Amino acid sequence: MFPVDKYPSYNFVGRILGPRGNSLKRVEALTDCRVYIRGKGSVKDSLKV
């Protein structure tokens, strides 16, 4: 759980993914698990462009 309400302008999803998804790939490789990012802010909103 991330405090999105407390920090509305911080990009938590981008921080988890890292550049080109490298951070996420590293976590998945080290833990031998799949990581799913769900919830508010996990999908780019095309209307907000």
C-alpha positions as CSV (number, residue, x, y, z in Angstrom):
1,M,0.0,0.0,0.0
2,F,1.3,3.4,-1.0
3,P,0.2,6.8,0.5
4,V,-1.2,8.2,-2.7
5,D,-3.6,10.5,-0.9
6,K,-0.7,12.0,1.1
7,Y,1.6,12.5,-2.0
8,P,-0.8,13.0,-5.0
9,S,1.9,14.3,-7.3
10,Y,4.5,11.6,-6.7
11,N,4.9,8.9,-9.4
12,F,4.9,5.7,-7.4
13,V,4.3,3.5,-10.4
14,G,7.2,5.0,-12.4
15,R,9.5,4.6,-9.3
16,I,8.6,0.9,-9.0
17,L,9.0,0.2,-12.8
18,G,12.3,2.1,-13.1
19,P,13.9,3.1,-16.4
20,R,12.5,0.8,-19.2
21,G,11.1,-1.5,-16.5
22,N,14.5,-2.6,-15.2
23,S,13.7,-2.2,-11.5
24,L,10.6,-4.3,-11.9
25,K,12.4,-6.9,-13.9
26,R,15.2,-7.1,-11.3
27,V,12.7,-7.6,-8.5
28,E,10.9,-10.3,-10.4
29,A,14.2,-12.1,-11.2
30,L,15.5,-12.0,-7.6
31,T,12.2,-13.2,-6.1
32,D,11.1,-15.6,-8.9
33,C,7.7,-14.0,-8.7
34,R,5.4,-11.9,-10.9
35,V,4.7,-8.3,-9.8
36,Y,1.3,-6.8,-10.7
37,I,0.7,-3.1,-10.2
38,R,-3.0,-2.5,-9.7
39,G,-5.2,0.3,-8.5
40,K,-5.4,4.0,-8.8
41,G,-2.7,5.4,-11.1
42,S,-1.6,2.0,-12.4
43,V,-3.0,2.7,-15.9
44,K,-2.2,5.8,-17.9
45,D,-5.3,7.9,-18.3
46,S,-5.5,8.9,-22.0
47,L,-8.0,11.7,-21.1
48,K,-5.5,13.6,-18.9
49,V,-2.9,13.9,-21.7
